[in-house]
């Protein structure tokens, strides 16, 4: 845990702390998607994406339950898996849904 994370945890109102270690932009088809990776206080990494893919045959956008890893690379791979697991280049009715929590 970094000294800044420790500093923030000194406040009793703070229930959790993450440090942003990187943010990337990728283009999937014509959609720009951002991927953010954060380090948690235990030394693991979690990712989040600016959008979720909603294919026309899916009930809703795909949001993976696995967004973590023990390295930045693993967290990035988890993010890409979420984005591409159901992605179809020829699905004209698919949508990219904005992640309001990004």
C-alpha positions as CSV (number, residue, x, y, z in Angstrom):
1,X,0.0,0.0,0.0
2,X,1.4,3.4,-0.9
3,X,1.8,6.2,1.6
4,X,-1.1,8.1,-0.1
5,X,-3.4,5.2,0.3
6,X,-2.4,5.0,4.0
7,X,-3.0,8.7,4.4
8,X,-6.5,8.4,3.0
9,X,-7.3,5.4,5.2
10,X,-6.6,7.6,8.3
11,X,-10.0,9.1,7.7
12,X,-12.6,7.1,9.5
13,X,-15.2,7.9,6.9
14,X,-13.2,6.2,4.1
15,X,-14.2,2.6,3.7
16,X,-11.9,1.6,0.8
17,X,-9.0,3.1,-1.2
18,X,-7.8,2.4,-4.8
19,X,-4.9,4.0,-6.7
20,X,-5.3,4.5,-10.4
21,X,-2.3,3.0,-12.1
22,X,-3.3,3.4,-15.7
23,X,-6.0,4.3,-18.3
24,X,-6.1,3.3,-21.9
25,X,-8.3,3.9,-24.9
26,X,-9.1,1.2,-27.4
27,X,-11.3,1.4,-30.5
28,X,-13.6,-1.6,-31.0
29,X,-15.2,-1.1,-34.4
30,X,-16.2,2.5,-34.4
31,X,-16.6,2.7,-30.6
32,X,-14.0,4.3,-28.4
33,X,-13.8,2.5,-25.0
34,X,-11.7,3.5,-22.0
35,X,-10.2,0.9,-19.7
36,X,-9.0,2.0,-16.2
37,X,-6.9,-0.2,-13.9
38,X,-6.7,0.5,-10.2
39,X,-4.5,-1.0,-7.5
40,X,-6.3,-2.1,-4.3
41,X,-4.8,-1.9,-0.8
42,X,-4.0,-5.6,-0.8
43,X,-1.8,-5.2,-3.9
44,X,-4.2,-6.7,-6.5
45,X,-5.6,-4.9,-9.5
46,X,-9.1,-4.3,-10.7
47,X,-10.3,-3.0,-14.1
48,X,-13.3,-1.0,-15.2
49,X,-14.5,-0.1,-18.7
50,X,-16.3,3.1,-19.9
51,X,-18.8,1.0,-21.9
52,X,-20.5,-2.4,-21.9
53,X,-21.4,-4.3,-25.1
54,X,-25.0,-5.2,-25.6
55,X,-25.5,-7.5,-28.6
56,X,-28.9,-7.6,-30.2
57,X,-29.6,-11.2,-29.1
58,X,-28.6,-10.5,-25.5
59,X,-31.1,-9.6,-22.8
60,X,-28.8,-6.9,-21.5
61,X,-25.3,-5.6,-21.7
62,X,-22.6,-8.1,-20.7
63,X,-21.0,-7.1,-17.4
64,X,-18.4,-9.6,-16.3
65,X,-18.2,-10.7,-12.6
66,X,-14.4,-11.0,-13.0
67,X,-12.6,-7.7,-13.3
68,X,-9.5,-8.4,-11.3
69,X,-6.0,-9.8,-11.5
70,X,-2.7,-10.1,-9.6
71,X,-1.0,-8.0,-12.3
72,X,-2.0,-5.0,-14.5
73,X,-1.8,-7.3,-17.5
74,X,-4.3,-9.7,-15.9
75,X,-6.7,-6.9,-15.1
76,X,-6.4,-5.6,-18.7
77,X,-7.1,-9.1,-20.1
78,X,-10.2,-9.3,-17.9
79,X,-11.4,-6.0,-19.2
80,X,-10.9,-7.1,-22.8
81,X,-12.6,-10.3,-22.2
82,X,-15.7,-8.4,-20.9
83,X,-15.7,-6.2,-24.0
84,X,-15.2,-8.9,-26.6
85,X,-16.8,-12.1,-25.2
86,X,-20.1,-11.4,-27.1
87,X,-18.9,-8.8,-29.6
88,X,-19.9,-9.5,-33.2
89,X,-18.6,-7.2,-35.9
90,X,-21.7,-7.8,-38.1
91,X,-24.3,-7.1,-35.4
92,X,-25.8,-3.9,-36.8
93,X,-28.4,-3.7,-33.9
94,X,-25.8,-4.0,-31.1
95,X,-25.2,-1.1,-28.8
96,X,-22.5,0.2,-26.5
97,X,-24.0,1.1,-23.1
98,X,-22.2,3.8,-21.1
99,X,-20.9,2.6,-17.7
100,X,-22.3,5.3,-15.4
101,X,-19.9,4.1,-12.6
102,X,-16.8,4.7,-14.7
